[in-house]
């Protein structure tokens, strides 16, 4: 098994965006919570119904690497 490429793009009070080649939602959430713990009783979760501020869907293809996607999570 290879390790996922994972980069946090932005962190806000309620939103987190990441860029990764990982496709499993549970792994993406685990990586996000390990890298950026919320400090609250609830954790980062994928938000498939949300769109990015730019209007792009969640997830969307990374503009720098077509093998990676950007994901939006909320807490």
C-alpha positions in Angstrom: 0.0 0.0 0.0 1.3 3.4 -0.9 0.9 6.5 1.3 -1.6 9.1 0.1 -0.4 12.4 -1.2 -2.2 14.8 1.1 -2.0 18.6 1.4 -4.2 21.0 3.5 -5.1 23.9 1.2 -7.1 26.1 3.7 -8.5 26.0 7.2 -11.4 28.1 8.5 -13.6 28.0 11.6 -16.0 25.5 10.0 -14.5 24.5 6.7 -11.3 22.7 5.6 -10.1 22.1 2.0 -7.5 19.5 1.1 -5.8 18.2 -2.0 -5.2 14.5 -2.3 -4.9 11.4 -4.5 -6.8 9.4 -1.9 -10.3 8.4 -2.9 -11.7 6.8 0.2 -13.8 9.3 2.2 -13.0 7.7 5.5 -9.2 7.9 4.9 -9.6 11.6 3.7 -11.5 12.4 7.0 -8.9 10.5 9.1 -6.0 12.3 7.4 -7.7 15.7 7.8 -8.4 15.1 11.5 -4.9 13.9 12.2 -3.4 16.9 10.4 -5.8 19.6 11.6 -7.7 18.4 14.8 -10.7 20.6 15.5 -10.2 20.5 19.3 -14.0 19.9 19.6 -16.1 16.8 20.2 -17.0 16.6 16.5 -14.5 16.1 13.7 -13.9 17.1 10.1 -16.3 15.3 7.8 -16.6 15.4 4.0 -19.4 17.6 2.8 -20.4 16.2 -0.6 -23.4 18.5 -0.9 -21.3 21.7 -0.6 -19.6 23.6 -3.4 -16.4 25.5 -3.1 -16.6 29.3 -2.9 -15.5 29.4 -6.6 -18.7 27.4 -7.4 -16.8 24.1 -8.2 -18.4 20.9 -7.1 -17.0 18.8 -4.2 -14.7 17.1 -5.0 -13.1 18.8 -8.0 -10.0 18.0 -10.0 -6.8 19.7 -8.9 -5.6 22.2 -11.5 -2.0 21.3 -10.9 -2.3 17.5 -10.9 -5.2 15.7 -12.7 -4.6 12.6 -10.5 -5.5 14.5 -7.4 -8.8 16.1 -6.2 -9.7 18.9 -3.9 -12.2 18.1 -1.1 -14.2 20.3 1.1 -14.9 19.2 4.7 -16.8 20.8 7.6 -17.0 20.4 11.3 
